[in-house]
C-alpha cells in the first residue's frame, strides 16, 4: 500500500481526526491503526524551499537587471537602441508576453504539480504585458500626461487574461492595477491636489475598498466568478482596512505638515469611526462563520490598539514600564489564543 507523504502539521491534523472518529465509534481500533500506518511524515518541507527559491530567483533576476542597466557600456548601447521606434519595443514586449503566457499555460497543463515554476512564467507574462502597454502609450503620445489611461488599459488586459487563462495570479495584478488607476485618475482629475470630492487619499481608498467588497457580495455566487471570489474579497478588505488604519492616524487632513500641528484629540472621531468598523466586521465574521472577515477584524483591532498605544505613550512614558505592559499584553493574547486552539483541537 502506497503511503501518504505529508508534512508534520497535516499529519497531526489527520491523526487528530482519526482519534476523534475512533473515539466516537466511527472507526474500530484496527481500522484506525491501519489509517495511522498509511501516513508518513516528510523529513523536509521541499515545497516551501521551492517557493522561497523561486522568490529569491526573481529578486536576484531583478537585481541583475538593475545592475545591467547601470553599467556604462550597457547605457551607451541603450542610447543607440533608443533610436529604435517605440512601436518595435511594444511589439517585441507583446511577443514575449504571449510566449510567457503560452508556455506557462502549457506547463500548467502538462506539469500541474510544478506550481511555482509555472506561476513564475505567468509572472513574466504580466511583466512583459506592462512593458508593452508602456511603449504603446509612448508610441501614440510621447508626452502623455494622462498616464492613468494606460493603467486602466492594463487593468482591462489583465482582467481579460485572468478570466481567459483562469489565473488567480493575473487577477491579483488586475486588482492591483485597478487600485493604481483609481489613485492616479483621482489625482489627475484634481490636478494632483490633496482632495478629491473633499476626500484625501486614505478616505478615497476606503470608499474604493468598500466598493470592491460590495461588488464581491453582489457577484460572489456567480459560477464564472467563483475562482476569483476570495481573492477579490481579500483585496477589497485590504484596501479598506489599510485606509482605515491611516485614517485613524491622520484623519482627512491634507498632508503630514498639517497633521504635525494638530492634537490627536481633535482626530478622536476618526479613531472611533475606524474602531466601530473593525468591531462590526469582526462581529459579522463571527455571526456568519466568515473566516476572512473575522481574521481581518481581529487583526485590524489589534493593530489599531497597539498603534494608539505607541502614539499616546511612547514619548512620555518610562520605556521599562512601556515594554513591560507591551510584553504582558502579548502574553495574555498568546495565552488566550492557545486556550482557543486547544479547545478546537
NORFEN-V586337 format. One record per pair of residues at least 4 apart in sequence whose ideal C-beta (glycine too) atoms are under 6 Angstrom apart, sorted by the first residue. I is the first residue (numbers start at 1). J is the second residue. Records with the same first field share a line. If there is no record, write none. Layout:
# NORFEN-V586337
I = J / J
This chain:
# NORFEN-V586337
3 = 38 / 40
4 = 39
5 = 40 / 42
6 = 10 / 11
7 = 42 / 45
8 = 41
11 = 39 / 41
18 = 32 / 35
21 = 26 / 27
22 = 27 / 32
27 = 31 / 32
49 = 53
50 = 116
51 = 116
54 = 116 / 120
68 = 74
84 = 88
86 = 135 / 138 / 139
87 = 139
89 = 135
90 = 132 / 135 / 136 / 139
93 = 128 / 131 / 132
94 = 132
96 = 128
97 = 125 / 128 / 129 / 132
99 = 103
100 = 121 / 124 / 125 / 128
101 = 125
103 = 121
104 = 118 / 121 / 122
105 = 165
107 = 111 / 118
108 = 112 / 118
114 = 118
119 = 169
122 = 167 / 169
126 = 173
133 = 150 / 153 / 154
137 = 144 / 150
138 = 142
146 = 188
148 = 181 / 184 / 185 / 188
151 = 177 / 180 / 181
152 = 181
154 = 177
155 = 174 / 177 / 178 / 181
158 = 170 / 173 / 174 / 177
159 = 174
160 = 164
161 = 165 / 170
162 = 167 / 170 / 171 / 174
166 = 227
168 = 231
171 = 228
175 = 235
181 = 185
182 = 208
186 = 196 / 204
187 = 192
190 = 196
194 = 200 / 254
196 = 204
199 = 203 / 204
200 = 252 / 254
202 = 243 / 246 / 247
203 = 252
205 = 239 / 243
206 = 240 / 243
208 = 239
209 = 236 / 239 / 240
210 = 240
212 = 236
213 = 236
216 = 220 / 232 / 233 / 236
219 = 225
220 = 229
225 = 229
228 = 232
233 = 292
237 = 241 / 296
238 = 242
241 = 296 / 300
244 = 274 / 277
247 = 270 / 274
248 = 270 / 271 / 274
250 = 259
251 = 267 / 270
253 = 258 / 259
254 = 258
262 = 266
276 = 280
278 = 297 / 300 / 301
281 = 293 / 297
282 = 297 / 298
284 = 293
285 = 290 / 293 / 294 / 297
286 = 294
296 = 300
303 = 307
308 = 312
309 = 313
310 = 314
313 = 317
317 = 322
